[in-house]
Amino acid sequence: MSPVARYMIKVFGKVHKTMYQLTGSKIFANLGKVPTLLLTTTGRTSGKPRTVPLLYIEEGNGFAIVASFAGSPDHPSWYRNLQNNPNASVQIEKEVIAVVASTASPEEKTRLWPRFTDIYPDYDNYQKDTERDIPVVLLRR
């Protein structure tokens, strides 16, 4: 991924997060038919809260998200943060929910992946663009 693409993802993420928070989720809670949440993790080196907007689906009593980073060869920082400390929170509209993260098993990913690509087909392109296996992350209440 080019430095410009990384920068644009970071800028859009900050704008998305800010508008979601400032408007009480009236703006950017959904992008078309794609529902979004705000995931807050603990920075693995800083120890500070880090918040990013992500597409999600409901899964059981929790949620599932994809660590695609637009097909980058590297995992996104938020995923590495969750590997270090799986305790996090999500904001969905105005509700903040404590969650514990785990990486989906290959069987779980196989079952969930079509649900993600149904609402955001580019995930298939992202997986084709990278050699890493893009993780699906389960967020359980």
N, CA, C and O atoms as CSV, one atom per row, in Angstrom:
chain,resi,resn,atom,element,x,y,z
A,1,MET,N,N,0.848,-1.168,0.000
A,1,MET,CA,C,0.000,0.000,0.000
A,1,MET,C,C,0.895,1.232,0.000
A,1,MET,O,O,1.875,1.310,0.742
A,2,SER,N,N,0.544,2.172,-0.831
A,2,SER,CA,C,1.367,3.373,-0.955
A,2,SER,C,C,1.211,4.254,0.284
A,2,SER,O,O,0.206,4.171,0.990
A,3,PRO,N,N,2.206,5.094,0.541
A,3,PRO,CA,C,2.093,6.026,1.673
A,3,PRO,C,C,0.880,6.956,1.533
A,3,PRO,O,O,0.263,7.327,2.531
A,4,VAL,N,N,0.546,7.325,0.310
A,4,VAL,CA,C,-0.608,8.202,0.090
A,4,VAL,C,C,-1.900,7.469,0.474
A,4,VAL,O,O,-2.776,8.047,1.118
A,5,ALA,N,N,-2.014,6.205,0.078
A,5,ALA,CA,C,-3.210,5.426,0.426
A,5,ALA,C,C,-3.325,5.268,1.943
A,5,ALA,O,O,-4.412,5.411,2.502
A,6,ARG,N,N,-2.207,4.974,2.605
A,6,ARG,CA,C,-2.225,4.860,4.078
A,6,ARG,C,C,-2.688,6.167,4.718
A,6,ARG,O,O,-3.488,6.168,5.653
A,7,TYR,N,N,-2.174,7.269,4.200
A,7,TYR,CA,C,-2.523,8.587,4.725
A,7,TYR,C,C,-4.020,8.860,4.534
A,7,TYR,O,O,-4.686,9.348,5.446
A,8,MET,N,N,-4.542,8.542,3.344
A,8,MET,CA,C,-5.956,8.797,3.062
A,8,MET,C,C,-6.861,7.946,3.959
A,8,MET,O,O,-7.899,8.420,4.420
A,9,ILE,N,N,-6.472,6.696,4.206
A,9,ILE,CA,C,-7.249,5.842,5.107
A,9,ILE,C,C,-7.259,6.455,6.508
A,9,ILE,O,O,-8.295,6.484,7.173
A,10,LYS,N,N,-6.109,6.939,6.943
A,10,LYS,CA,C,-6.002,7.532,8.279
A,10,LYS,C,C,-6.855,8.804,8.380
A,10,LYS,O,O,-7.563,8.999,9.368
A,11,VAL,N,N,-6.786,9.660,7.367
A,11,VAL,CA,C,-7.559,10.905,7.380
A,11,VAL,C,C,-9.052,10.604,7.363
A,11,VAL,O,O,-9.807,11.166,8.155
A,12,PHE,N,N,-9.486,9.711,6.457
A,12,PHE,CA,C,-10.907,9.394,6.398
A,12,PHE,C,C,-11.379,8.784,7.715
A,12,PHE,O,O,-12.478,9.087,8.180
A,13,GLY,N,N,-10.564,7.934,8.313
A,13,GLY,CA,C,-10.922,7.335,9.596
A,13,GLY,C,C,-11.127,8.375,10.675
A,13,GLY,O,O,-12.066,8.280,11.465
A,14,LYS,N,N,-10.250,9.369,10.714
A,14,LYS,CA,C,-10.381,10.430,11.731
A,14,LYS,C,C,-11.637,11.262,11.499
A,14,LYS,O,O,-12.352,11.586,12.447
A,15,VAL,N,N,-11.908,11.608,10.237
A,15,VAL,CA,C,-13.109,12.379,9.924
A,15,VAL,C,C,-14.357,11.566,10.270
A,15,VAL,O,O,-15.296,12.083,10.876
A,16,HIS,N,N,-14.357,10.295,9.881
A,16,HIS,CA,C,-15.488,9.408,10.159
A,16,HIS,C,C,-15.738,9.325,11.667
A,16,HIS,O,O,-16.865,9.514,12.125
A,17,LYS,N,N,-14.689,9.043,12.430
A,17,LYS,CA,C,-14.814,8.922,13.888
A,17,LYS,C,C,-15.341,10.221,14.491
A,17,LYS,O,O,-16.250,10.189,15.321
A,18,THR,N,N,-14.793,11.344,14.094
A,18,THR,CA,C,-15.174,12.638,14.655
A,18,THR,C,C,-16.635,12.960,14.359
A,18,THR,O,O,-17.371,13.390,15.247
A,19,MET,N,N,-17.056,12.752,13.111
A,19,MET,CA,C,-18.442,13.043,12.754
A,19,MET,C,C,-19.404,12.095,13.472
A,19,MET,O,O,-20.474,12.518,13.911
A,20,TYR,N,N,-19.038,10.834,13.595
A,20,TYR,CA,C,-19.852,9.838,14.302
A,20,TYR,C,C,-20.048,10.301,15.749
A,20,TYR,O,O,-21.166,10.280,16.264
A,21,GLN,N,N,-18.963,10.716,16.398
A,21,GLN,CA,C,-19.034,11.122,17.801
A,21,GLN,C,C,-19.759,12.453,17.984
A,21,GLN,O,O,-20.598,12.585,18.875
A,22,LEU,N,N,-19.441,13.437,17.148
A,22,LEU,CA,C,-20.034,14.770,17.293
A,22,LEU,C,C,-21.536,14.795,17.033
A,22,LEU,O,O,-22.259,15.585,17.639
A,23,THR,N,N,-22.003,13.940,16.143
A,23,THR,CA,C,-23.423,13.955,15.779
A,23,THR,C,C,-24.226,12.878,16.500
A,23,THR,O,O,-25.396,12.669,16.182
A,24,GLY,N,N,-23.621,12.196,17.458
A,24,GLY,CA,C,-24.314,11.126,18.148
A,24,GLY,C,C,-24.705,10.016,17.194
A,24,GLY,O,O,-25.755,9.391,17.347
A,25,SER,N,N,-23.859,9.777,16.215
A,25,SER,CA,C,-23.973,8.723,15.199
A,25,SER,C,C,-25.007,9.031,14.119
A,25,SER,O,O,-25.352,8.147,13.333
A,26,LYS,N,N,-25.508,10.267,14.063
A,26,LYS,CA,C,-26.459,10.605,12.995
A,26,LYS,C,C,-25.763,10.640,11.637
A,26,LYS,O,O,-26.394,10.439,10.599
A,27,ILE,N,N,-24.471,10.896,11.656
A,27,ILE,CA,C,-23.680,10.888,10.421
A,27,ILE,C,C,-22.653,9.767,10.544
A,27,ILE,O,O,-21.942,9.671,11.544
A,28,PHE,N,N,-22.584,8.933,9.530
A,28,PHE,CA,C,-21.608,7.843,9.405
A,28,PHE,C,C,-21.895,6.619,10.259
A,28,PHE,O,O,-21.006,5.784,10.429
A,29,ALA,N,N,-23.112,6.475,10.809
A,29,ALA,CA,C,-23.440,5.212,11.475
A,29,ALA,C,C,-23.630,4.116,10.428
A,29,ALA,O,O,-23.439,2.931,10.703
A,30,ASN,N,N,-24.009,4.537,9.227
A,30,ASN,CA,C,-24.135,3.615,8.097
A,30,ASN,C,C,-23.553,4.297,6.869
A,30,ASN,O,O,-23.761,5.490,6.646
A,31,LEU,N,N,-22.826,3.526,6.081
A,31,LEU,CA,C,-22.344,4.003,4.796
A,31,LEU,C,C,-23.066,3.172,3.744
A,31,LEU,O,O,-22.626,2.074,3.404
A,32,GLY,N,N,-24.178,3.699,3.227
A,32,GLY,CA,C,-25.022,2.903,2.348
A,32,GLY,C,C,-25.678,1.812,3.168
A,32,GLY,O,O,-26.327,2.095,4.175
A,33,LYS,N,N,-25.513,0.548,2.741
A,33,LYS,CA,C,-26.079,-0.563,3.512
A,33,LYS,C,C,-25.049,-1.155,4.469
A,33,LYS,O,O,-25.238,-2.250,5.000
A,34,VAL,N,N,-23.967,-0.425,4.683
A,34,VAL,CA,C,-22.867,-0.912,5.508
A,34,VAL,C,C,-22.928,-0.266,6.899
A,34,VAL,O,O,-22.669,0.930,7.031
A,35,PRO,N,N,-23.272,-1.050,7.948
A,35,PRO,CA,C,-23.280,-0.492,9.297
A,35,PRO,C,C,-21.859,-0.341,9.829
A,35,PRO,O,O,-20.999,-1.185,9.576
A,36,THR,N,N,-21.622,0.733,10.564
A,36,THR,CA,C,-20.293,0.953,11.134
A,36,THR,C,C,-20.385,1.144,12.644
A,36,THR,O,O,-21.396,1.593,13.183
A,37,LEU,N,N,-19.295,0.786,13.295
A,37,LEU,CA,C,-19.149,0.989,14.728
A,37,LEU,C,C,-17.821,1.687,14.971
A,37,LEU,O,O,-16.971,1.770,14.084
A,38,LEU,N,N,-17.662,2.179,16.176
A,38,LEU,CA,C,-16.368,2.711,16.608
A,38,LEU,C,C,-15.764,1.701,17.573
A,38,LEU,O,O,-16.358,1.380,18.602
A,39,LEU,N,N,-14.582,1.204,17.235
A,39,LEU,CA,C,-13.855,0.260,18.080
A,39,LEU,C,C,-12.779,1.019,18.835
A,39,LEU,O,O,-11.976,1.731,18.232
A,40,THR,N,N,-12.761,0.869,20.150
A,40,THR,CA,C,-11.712,1.481,20.964
A,40,THR,C,C,-10.874,0.383,21.589
A,40,THR,O,O,-11.372,-0.454,22.342
A,41,THR,N,N,-9.584,0.403,21.261
A,41,THR,CA,C,-8.619,-0.548,21.797
A,41,THR,C,C,-7.630,0.221,22.670
A,41,THR,O,O,-7.672,1.449,22.738
A,42,THR,N,N,-6.744,-0.513,23.334
A,42,THR,CA,C,-5.662,0.105,24.098
A,42,THR,C,C,-4.392,-0.039,23.282
A,42,THR,O,O,-4.012,-1.145,22.899
A,43,GLY,N,N,-3.733,1.086,23.015
A,43,GLY,CA,C,-2.492,1.060,22.245
A,43,GLY,C,C,-1.471,0.152,22.909
A,43,GLY,O,O,-1.224,0.259,24.110
A,44,ARG,N,N,-0.882,-0.737,22.132
A,44,ARG,CA,C,0.023,-1.739,22.711
A,44,ARG,C,C,1.331,-1.136,23.205
A,44,ARG,O,O,1.969,-1.719,24.081
A,45,THR,N,N,1.749,-0.002,22.681
A,45,THR,CA,C,2.971,0.622,23.189
A,45,THR,C,C,2.661,1.869,24.016
A,45,THR,O,O,3.350,2.152,24.997
A,46,SER,N,N,1.628,2.613,23.624
A,46,SER,CA,C,1.315,3.859,24.334
A,46,SER,C,C,0.442,3.633,25.562
A,46,SER,O,O,0.511,4.397,26.524
A,47,GLY,N,N,-0.388,2.573,25.531
A,47,GLY,CA,C,-1.346,2.355,26.611
A,47,GLY,C,C,-2.545,3.296,26.540
A,47,GLY,O,O,-3.403,3.277,27.422
A,48,LYS,N,N,-2.607,4.124,25.487
A,48,LYS,CA,C,-3.694,5.094,25.333
A,48,LYS,C,C,-4.839,4.491,24.525
A,48,LYS,O,O,-4.621,3.588,23.718
A,49,PRO,N,N,-6.064,4.989,24.740
A,49,PRO,CA,C,-7.183,4.510,23.942
A,49,PRO,C,C,-7.021,4.934,22.480
A,49,PRO,O,O,-6.614,6.058,22.188
A,50,ARG,N,N,-7.347,4.015,21.573
A,50,ARG,CA,C,-7.269,4.253,20.134
A,50,ARG,C,C,-8.610,3.852,19.527
A,50,ARG,O,O,-9.057,2.719,19.699
A,51,THR,N,N,-9.245,4.774,18.823
A,51,THR,CA,C,-10.585,4.535,18.282
A,51,THR,C,C,-10.579,4.615,16.767
A,51,THR,O,O,-10.033,5.549,16.180
A,52,VAL,N,N,-11.202,3.609,16.139
A,52,VAL,CA,C,-11.296,3.566,14.678
A,52,VAL,C,C,-12.712,3.150,14.271
A,52,VAL,O,O,-13.355,2.362,14.964
A,53,PRO,N,N,-13.195,3.686,13.139
A,53,PRO,CA,C,-14.488,3.243,12.613
A,53,PRO,C,C,-14.298,1.998,11.753
A,53,PRO,O,O,-13.349,1.910,10.975
A,54,LEU,N,N,-15.205,1.039,11.899
A,54,LEU,CA,C,-15.113,-0.209,11.142
A,54,LEU,C,C,-16.495,-0.700,10.755
A,54,LEU,O,O,-17.470,-0.497,11.479
A,55,LEU,N,N,-16.562,-1.346,9.609
A,55,LEU,CA,C,-17.771,-2.052,9.195
A,55,LEU,C,C,-17.962,-3.224,10.148
A,55,LEU,O,O,-16.981,-3.795,10.624
A,56,TYR,N,N,-19.200,-3.590,10.432
A,56,TYR,CA,C,-19.429,-4.753,11.303
A,56,TYR,C,C,-20.692,-5.479,10.897
A,56,TYR,O,O,-21.543,-4.951,10.181
A,57,ILE,N,N,-20.787,-6.706,11.377
A,57,ILE,CA,C,-22.033,-7.464,11.308
A,57,ILE,C,C,-22.328,-7.964,12.716
A,57,ILE,O,O,-21.419,-8.146,13.526
A,58,GLU,N,N,-23.588,-8.180,12.993
A,58,GLU,CA,C,-23.955,-8.787,14.271
A,58,GLU,C,C,-23.701,-10.282,14.163
A,58,GLU,O,O,-23.971,-10.903,13.136
A,59,GLU,N,N,-23.177,-10.843,15.240
A,59,GLU,CA,C,-22.855,-12.267,15.273
A,59,GLU,C,C,-23.173,-12.794,16.666
A,59,GLU,O,O,-22.486,-12.479,17.638
A,60,GLY,N,N,-24.230,-13.603,16.747
A,60,GLY,CA,C,-24.645,-14.104,18.048
A,60,GLY,C,C,-24.997,-12.942,18.948
A,60,GLY,O,O,-25.764,-12.062,18.559
A,61,ASN,N,N,-24.440,-12.930,20.153
A,61,ASN,CA,C,-24.670,-11.861,21.112
A,61,ASN,C,C,-23.612,-10.765,20.990
A,61,ASN,O,O,-23.510,-9.899,21.858
A,62,GLY,N,N,-22.833,-10.804,19.924
A,62,GLY,CA,C,-21.775,-9.823,19.741
A,62,GLY,C,C,-21.708,-9.352,18.300
A,62,GLY,O,O,-22.722,-9.187,17.622
A,63,PHE,N,N,-20.463,-9.140,17.854
A,63,PHE,CA,C,-20.236,-8.531,16.556
A,63,PHE,C,C,-19.020,-9.182,15.896
A,63,PHE,O,O,-18.233,-9.865,16.551
A,64,ALA,N,N,-18.885,-8.961,14.607
A,64,ALA,CA,C,-17.703,-9.422,13.888
A,64,ALA,C,C,-17.223,-8.282,13.002
A,64,ALA,O,O,-18.023,-7.520,12.461
A,65,ILE,N,N,-15.901,-8.177,12.860
A,65,ILE,CA,C,-15.263,-7.147,12.054
A,65,ILE,C,C,-14.142,-7.801,11.246
A,65,ILE,O,O,-13.754,-8.936,11.521
A,66,VAL,N,N,-13.628,-7.087,10.256
A,66,VAL,CA,C,-12.592,-7.618,9.373
A,66,VAL,C,C,-11.351,-6.741,9.470
A,66,VAL,O,O,-11.440,-5.516,9.383
A,67,ALA,N,N,-10.192,-7.373,9.651
A,67,ALA,CA,C,-8.914,-6.650,9.755
A,67,ALA,C,C,-8.250,-6.558,8.379
A,67,ALA,O,O,-7.155,-7.080,8.168
A,68,SER,N,N,-8.929,-5.890,7.454
A,68,SER,CA,C,-8.457,-5.874,6.059
A,68,SER,C,C,-7.359,-4.853,5.798
A,68,SER,O,O,-6.426,-5.141,5.049
A,69,PHE,N,N,-7.446,-3.678,6.390
A,69,PHE,CA,C,-6.536,-2.561,6.126
A,69,PHE,C,C,-6.391,-2.351,4.620
A,69,PHE,O,O,-5.302,-2.092,4.107
A,70,ALA,N,N,-7.542,-2.472,3.921
A,70,ALA,CA,C,-7.628,-2.262,2.466
A,70,ALA,C,C,-6.656,-3.136,1.679
A,70,ALA,O,O,-6.152,-2.723,0.634
A,71,GLY,N,N,-6.395,-4.332,2.174
A,71,GLY,CA,C,-5.519,-5.258,1.459
A,71,GLY,C,C,-4.038,-5.007,1.652
A,71,GLY,O,O,-3.213,-5.528,0.902
A,72,SER,N,N,-3.698,-4.213,2.650
A,72,SER,CA,C,-2.293,-3.954,2.959
A,72,SER,C,C,-1.578,-5.255,3.346
A,72,SER,O,O,-2.216,-6.185,3.839
A,73,PRO,N,N,-0.265,-5.325,3.128
A,73,PRO,CA,C,0.463,-6.523,3.567
A,73,PRO,C,C,0.579,-6.624,5.093
A,73,PRO,O,O,0.957,-7.673,5.614
A,74,ASP,N,N,0.260,-5.552,5.804
A,74,ASP,CA,C,0.362,-5.519,7.267
A,74,ASP,C,C,-1.014,-5.540,7.901
A,74,ASP,O,O,-1.980,-5.034,7.330
A,75,HIS,N,N,-1.100,-6.128,9.084
A,75,HIS,CA,C,-2.336,-6.053,9.854
A,75,HIS,C,C,-2.529,-4.608,10.322
A,75,HIS,O,O,-1.550,-3.898,10.549
A,76,PRO,N,N,-3.781,-4.167,10.466
A,76,PRO,CA,C,-4.013,-2.824,10.997
A,76,PRO,C,C,-3.569,-2.740,12.464
A,76,PRO,O,O,-3.550,-3.743,13.177
A,77,SER,N,N,-3.222,-1.552,12.889
A,77,SER,CA,C,-2.771,-1.346,14.270
A,77,SER,C,C,-3.805,-1.810,15.281
A,77,SER,O,O,-3.453,-2.392,16.307
A,78,TRP,N,N,-5.075,-1.559,15.002
A,78,TRP,CA,C,-6.111,-1.943,15.971
A,78,TRP,C,C,-6.121,-3.455,16.185
A,78,TRP,O,O,-6.395,-3.924,17.289
A,79,TYR,N,N,-5.821,-4.224,15.126
A,79,TYR,CA,C,-5.794,-5.685,15.275
A,79,TYR,C,C,-4.610,-6.102,16.147
A,79,TYR,O,O,-4.745,-6.971,17.009
A,80,ARG,N,N,-3.466,-5.489,15.922
A,80,ARG,CA,C,-2.296,-5.803,16.754
A,80,ARG,C,C,-2.548,-5.378,18.201
A,80,ARG,O,O,-2.097,-6.047,19.131
A,81,ASN,N,N,-3.263,-4.273,18.396
A,81,ASN,CA,C,-3.625,-3.863,19.754
A,81,ASN,C,C,-4.493,-4.928,20.429
A,81,ASN,O,O,-4.293,-5.244,21.602
A,82,LEU,N,N,-5.458,-5.479,19.685
A,82,LEU,CA,C,-6.333,-6.510,20.256
A,82,LEU,C,C,-5.583,-7.808,20.538
A,82,LEU,O,O,-5.924,-8.529,21.476
A,83,GLN,N,N,-4.571,-8.108,19.738
A,83,GLN,CA,C,-3.760,-9.290,20.016
A,83,GLN,C,C,-3.011,-9.114,21.332
A,83,GLN,O,O,-2.803,-10.078,22.069
A,84,ASN,N,N,-2.611,-7.893,21.619
A,84,ASN,CA,C,-1.893,-7.590,22.857
A,84,ASN,C,C,-2.844,-7.531,24.057
A,84,ASN,O,O,-2.515,-8.009,25.143
A,85,ASN,N,N,-4.025,-6.939,23.850
A,85,ASN,CA,C,-5.022,-6.806,24.914
A,85,ASN,C,C,-6.402,-6.945,24.276
A,85,ASN,O,O,-6.869,-6.005,23.632
A,86,PRO,N,N,-7.060,-8.081,24.434
A,86,PRO,CA,C,-8.343,-8.313,23.763
A,86,PRO,C,C,-9.528,-7.563,24.358
A,86,PRO,O,O,-10.620,-7.600,23.790
A,87,ASN,N,N,-9.343,-6.886,25.484
A,87,ASN,CA,C,-10.439,-6.117,26.083
A,87,ASN,C,C,-10.571,-4.785,25.360
A,87,ASN,O,O,-9.601,-4.041,25.220
A,88,ALA,N,N,-11.784,-4.496,24.903
A,88,ALA,CA,C,-12.015,-3.290,24.112
A,88,ALA,C,C,-13.446,-2.828,24.336
A,88,ALA,O,O,-14.171,-3.391,25.156
A,89,SER,N,N,-13.846,-1.799,23.601
A,89,SER,CA,C,-15.245,-1.375,23.610
A,89,SER,C,C,-15.639,-0.976,22.200
A,89,SER,O,O,-14.806,-0.601,21.375
A,90,VAL,N,N,-16.934,-1.070,21.955
A,90,VAL,CA,C,-17.478,-0.601,20.690
A,90,VAL,C,C,-18.578,0.398,20.987
A,90,VAL,O,O,-19.294,0.290,21.982
A,91,GLN,N,N,-18.692,1.369,20.101
A,91,GLN,CA,C,-19.821,2.282,20.150
A,91,GLN,C,C,-20.650,2.024,18.908
A,91,GLN,O,O,-20.159,2.129,17.785
A,92,ILE,N,N,-21.910,1.687,19.121
A,92,ILE,CA,C,-22.850,1.497,18.026
A,92,ILE,C,C,-23.972,2.496,18.261
A,92,ILE,O,O,-24.736,2.395,19.221
A,93,GLU,N,N,-24.046,3.453,17.366
A,93,GLU,CA,C,-24.895,4.611,17.545
A,93,GLU,C,C,-24.492,5.272,18.858
A,93,GLU,O,O,-23.354,5.725,18.977
A,94,LYS,N,N,-25.379,5.346,19.849
A,94,LYS,CA,C,-25.018,6.023,21.102
A,94,LYS,C,C,-24.621,5.060,22.208
A,94,LYS,O,O,-24.201,5.492,23.281
A,95,GLU,N,N,-24.747,3.755,21.961
A,95,GLU,CA,C,-24.473,2.752,22.990
A,95,GLU,C,C,-23.003,2.326,22.965
A,95,GLU,O,O,-22.458,2.011,21.907
A,96,VAL,N,N,-22.374,2.320,24.132
A,96,VAL,CA,C,-21.003,1.846,24.274
A,96,VAL,C,C,-21.059,0.492,24.985
A,96,VAL,O,O,-21.691,0.350,26.032
A,97,ILE,N,N,-20.381,-0.503,24.391
A,97,ILE,CA,C,-20.464,-1.882,24.869
A,97,ILE,C,C,-19.056,-2.420,25.091
A,97,ILE,O,O,-18.212,-2.325,24.201
A,98,ALA,N,N,-18.796,-2.982,26.260
A,98,ALA,CA,C,-17.514,-3.644,26.518
A,98,ALA,C,C,-17.503,-4.981,25.788
A,98,ALA,O,O,-18.489,-5.718,25.804
A,99,VAL,N,N,-16.379,-5.285,25.150
A,99,VAL,CA,C,-16.247,-6.536,24.396
A,99,VAL,C,C,-14.880,-7.162,24.647
A,99,VAL,O,O,-13.939,-6.506,25.093
A,100,VAL,N,N,-14.810,-8.454,24.343
A,100,VAL,CA,C,-13.545,-9.185,24.362
A,100,VAL,C,C,-13.367,-9.746,22.956
A,100,VAL,O,O,-14.268,-10.386,22.415
A,101,ALA,N,N,-12.202,-9.502,22.375
A,101,ALA,CA,C,-11.939,-9.877,20.992
A,101,ALA,C,C,-11.207,-11.207,20.885
A,101,ALA,O,O,-10.399,-11.565,21.742
A,102,SER,N,N,-11.508,-11.928,19.815
A,102,SER,CA,C,-10.750,-13.128,19.456
A,102,SER,C,C,-10.784,-13.251,17.936
A,102,SER,O,O,-11.734,-12.821,17.282
A,103,THR,N,N,-9.732,-13.843,17.396
A,103,THR,CA,C,-9.681,-14.065,15.956
A,103,THR,C,C,-10.538,-15.280,15.624
A,103,THR,O,O,-10.443,-16.320,16.277
A,104,ALA,N,N,-11.369,-15.136,14.612
A,104,ALA,CA,C,-12.240,-16.238,14.196
A,104,ALA,C,C,-11.407,-17.412,13.708
A,104,ALA,O,O,-10.360,-17.232,13.087
A,105,SER,N,N,-11.880,-18.599,13.995
A,105,SER,CA,C,-11.233,-19.810,13.482
A,105,SER,C,C,-11.421,-19.846,11.960
A,105,SER,O,O,-12.269,-19.128,11.430
A,106,PRO,N,N,-10.643,-20.671,11.255
A,106,PRO,CA,C,-10.853,-20.789,9.802
A,106,PRO,C,C,-12.296,-21.167,9.449
A,106,PRO,O,O,-12.840,-20.674,8.462
A,107,GLU,N,N,-12.911,-22.034,10.245
A,107,GLU,CA,C,-14.295,-22.430,9.983
A,107,GLU,C,C,-15.251,-21.254,10.195
A,107,GLU,O,O,-16.170,-21.040,9.403
A,108,GLU,N,N,-15.027,-20.499,11.267
A,108,GLU,CA,C,-15.872,-19.330,11.525
A,108,GLU,C,C,-15.707,-18.298,10.413
A,108,GLU,O,O,-16.688,-17.718,9.947
A,109,LYS,N,N,-14.462,-18.072,9.988
A,109,LYS,CA,C,-14.221,-17.102,8.912
A,109,LYS,C,C,-14.927,-17.544,7.636
A,109,LYS,O,O,-15.547,-16.724,6.958
A,110,THR,N,N,-14.840,-18.827,7.302
A,110,THR,CA,C,-15.498,-19.346,6.098
A,110,THR,C,C,-17.003,-19.099,6.153
A,110,THR,O,O,-17.622,-18.778,5.138
A,111,ARG,N,N,-17.577,-19.248,7.318
A,111,ARG,CA,C,-19.021,-19.030,7.495
A,111,ARG,C,C,-19.378,-17.543,7.428
A,111,ARG,O,O,-20.410,-17.183,6.861
A,112,LEU,N,N,-18.538,-16.677,8.002
A,112,LEU,CA,C,-18.854,-15.251,8.096
A,112,LEU,C,C,-18.475,-14.445,6.854
A,112,LEU,O,O,-19.131,-13.452,6.540
A,113,TRP,N,N,-17.432,-14.859,6.149
A,113,TRP,CA,C,-16.900,-14.073,5.025
A,113,TRP,C,C,-17.988,-13.696,4.009
A,113,TRP,O,O,-18.039,-12.536,3.602
A,114,PRO,N,N,-18.860,-14.622,3.579
A,114,PRO,CA,C,-19.898,-14.229,2.607
A,114,PRO,C,C,-20.843,-13.139,3.127
A,114,PRO,O,O,-21.346,-12.334,2.343
A,115,ARG,N,N,-21.080,-13.108,4.411
A,115,ARG,CA,C,-21.925,-12.050,4.974
A,115,ARG,C,C,-21.242,-10.697,4.836
A,115,ARG,O,O,-21.896,-9.688,4.571
A,116,PHE,N,N,-19.933,-10.680,5.016
A,116,PHE,CA,C,-19.193,-9.426,4.844
A,116,PHE,C,C,-19.159,-8.995,3.385
A,116,PHE,O,O,-19.410,-7.831,3.075
A,117,THR,N,N,-18.852,-9.921,2.496
A,117,THR,CA,C,-18.741,-9.549,1.080
A,117,THR,C,C,-20.092,-9.214,0.470
A,117,THR,O,O,-20.156,-8.548,-0.564
A,118,ASP,N,N,-21.170,-9.667,1.093
A,118,ASP,CA,C,-22.500,-9.284,0.630
A,118,ASP,C,C,-22.729,-7.788,0.822
A,118,ASP,O,O,-23.328,-7.133,-0.031
A,119,ILE,N,N,-22.256,-7.253,1.934
A,119,ILE,CA,C,-22.458,-5.819,2.180
A,119,ILE,C,C,-21.279,-4.970,1.724
A,119,ILE,O,O,-21.413,-3.758,1.552
A,120,TYR,N,N,-20.114,-5.609,1.526
A,120,TYR,CA,C,-18.935,-4.862,1.063
A,120,TYR,C,C,-18.066,-5.781,0.199
A,120,TYR,O,O,-17.110,-6.373,0.699
A,121,PRO,N,N,-18.389,-5.903,-1.089
A,121,PRO,CA,C,-17.700,-6.839,-1.987
A,121,PRO,C,C,-16.186,-6.617,-2.107
A,121,PRO,O,O,-15.462,-7.546,-2.466
A,122,ASP,N,N,-15.699,-5.417,-1.817
A,122,ASP,CA,C,-14.255,-5.151,-1.937
A,122,ASP,C,C,-13.405,-6.019,-1.013
A,122,ASP,O,O,-12.203,-6.153,-1.242
A,123,TYR,N,N,-13.997,-6.609,0.021
A,123,TYR,CA,C,-13.202,-7.494,0.877
A,123,TYR,C,C,-12.569,-8.625,0.069
A,123,TYR,O,O,-11.437,-9.021,0.345
A,124,ASP,N,N,-13.287,-9.147,-0.923
A,124,ASP,CA,C,-12.692,-10.190,-1.772
A,124,ASP,C,C,-11.483,-9.646,-2.531
A,124,ASP,O,O,-10.476,-10.341,-2.675
A,125,ASN,N,N,-11.577,-8.411,-3.016
A,125,ASN,CA,C,-10.439,-7.793,-3.709
A,125,ASN,C,C,-9.273,-7.578,-2.759
A,125,ASN,O,O,-8.121,-7.808,-3.128
A,126,TYR,N,N,-9.557,-7.143,-1.548
A,126,TYR,CA,C,-8.492,-6.939,-0.569
A,126,TYR,C,C,-7.752,-8.247,-0.301
A,126,TYR,O,O,-6.524,-8.264,-0.214
A,127,GLN,N,N,-8.507,-9.348,-0.170
A,127,GLN,CA,C,-7.858,-10.636,0.100
A,127,GLN,C,C,-6.996,-11.055,-1.082
A,127,GLN,O,O,-5.930,-11.639,-0.890
A,128,LYS,N,N,-7.442,-10.766,-2.303
A,128,LYS,CA,C,-6.650,-11.091,-3.499
A,128,LYS,C,C,-5.387,-10.240,-3.584
A,128,LYS,O,O,-4.374,-10.684,-4.126
A,129,ASP,N,N,-5.441,-9.010,-3.047
A,129,ASP,CA,C,-4.327,-8.070,-3.147
A,129,ASP,C,C,-3.209,-8.317,-2.140
A,129,ASP,O,O,-2.142,-7.712,-2.250
A,130,THR,N,N,-3.428,-9.184,-1.171
A,130,THR,CA,C,-2.416,-9.392,-0.140
A,130,THR,C,C,-2.114,-10.876,0.035
A,130,THR,O,O,-2.956,-11.733,-0.234
A,131,GLU,N,N,-0.904,-11.158,0.488
A,131,GLU,CA,C,-0.524,-12.542,0.758
A,131,GLU,C,C,-0.964,-12.996,2.145
A,131,GLU,O,O,-1.048,-14.195,2.408
A,132,ARG,N,N,-1.245,-12.045,3.032
A,132,ARG,CA,C,-1.655,-12.438,4.377
A,132,ARG,C,C,-3.114,-12.874,4.364
A,132,ARG,O,O,-3.906,-12.421,3.539
A,133,ASP,N,N,-3.448,-13.748,5.281
A,133,ASP,CA,C,-4.835,-14.151,5.461
A,133,ASP,C,C,-5.506,-13.052,6.278
A,133,ASP,O,O,-5.141,-12.825,7.431
A,134,ILE,N,N,-6.473,-12.378,5.693
A,134,ILE,CA,C,-7.147,-11.280,6.396
A,134,ILE,C,C,-8.015,-11.869,7.507
A,134,ILE,O,O,-8.913,-12.666,7.237
A,135,PRO,N,N,-7.752,-11.480,8.750
A,135,PRO,CA,C,-8.516,-12.029,9.868
A,135,PRO,C,C,-9.926,-11.452,9.993
A,135,PRO,O,O,-10.174,-10.285,9.689
A,136,VAL,N,N,-10.823,-12.294,10.440
A,136,VAL,CA,C,-12.127,-11.864,10.915
A,136,VAL,C,C,-12.027,-11.902,12.437
A,136,VAL,O,O,-11.516,-12.863,13.011
A,137,VAL,N,N,-12.515,-10.860,13.075
A,137,VAL,CA,C,-12.403,-10.752,14.536
A,137,VAL,C,C,-13.798,-10.801,15.144
A,137,VAL,O,O,-14.708,-10.099,14.704
A,138,LEU,N,N,-13.949,-11.632,16.152
A,138,LEU,CA,C,-15.201,-11.721,16.904
A,138,LEU,C,C,-15.102,-10.848,18.140
A,138,LEU,O,O,-14.097,-10.872,18.851
A,139,LEU,N,N,-16.133,-10.091,18.386
A,139,LEU,CA,C,-16.199,-9.197,19.553
A,139,LEU,C,C,-17.373,-9.673,20.397
A,139,LEU,O,O,-18.533,-9.488,20.028
A,140,ARG,N,N,-17.064,-10.279,21.517
A,140,ARG,CA,C,-18.118,-10.833,22.372
A,140,ARG,C,C,-18.344,-9.914,23.572
A,140,ARG,O,O,-17.404,-9.402,24.181
A,141,ARG,N,N,-19.613,-9.728,23.885
A,141,ARG,CA,C,-19.987,-8.895,25.053
A,141,ARG,C,C,-19.467,-9.522,26.328
A,141,ARG,O,O,-19.675,-8.979,27.412
